[in-house]
Amino acid sequence: MPRKRRLPDVVSIKLPVYQPPEDIFEVVFESEDAREMAEKIIEHIKRNGRMGWDEYRSIFPPEKHYLYFRVIKRLEALGFISRGAYHTYILSKKFCDRMEHLSKLWLFKIGKVEEIW
């Protein structure tokens, strides 16, 4: 019986200080291959509504399958995608909710409570 997939407890992302990023995936992924793969995954889900658990075989060549699992796990852990019915991946807004929560915590910390609501 296959083991249950575990997501990491913590995912670190590097925010550039001096130059704002051009794309969200520049912050999330360090390698260009991972960025391109994430773009393809998101575009596929946007086009079809969801992505089946074995559709990566038809989208990516066999030598890229190892990278697919790293990218999909990171996308799911950060909240860009989530699991739908029948082990499919769907787009998620969880990442936005987490970033919004962080910004509200910061506004509360500096005393700008009126801007939170």
Stockholm file with secondary structure:
# STOCKHOLM 1.0

chainA/1-117         MPRKRRLPDVVSIKLPVYQPPEDIFEVVFESEDAREMAEKIIEHIKRNGRMGWDEYRSIFPPEKHYLYFRVIKRLEALGFISRGAYHTYILSKKFCDRMEHLSKLWLFKIGKVEEIW
#=GR chainA/1-117 SS CCCCCCCCSCCCCCCCSSSCCSSHHHHHCSSHHHHHHHHHHHHHHHHHSCBCTTTHHHHSCGGGHHHHHHHHHHHHHHTSEEECGGGCEEECCHHHHHHHHHHHHHHHHTTCGGGTC
#=GC SS_cons         CCCCCCCCSCCCCCCCSSSCCSSHHHHHCSSHHHHHHHHHHHHHHHHHSCBCTTTHHHHSCGGGHHHHHHHHHHHHHHTSEEECGGGCEEECCHHHHHHHHHHHHHHHHTTCGGGTC
//
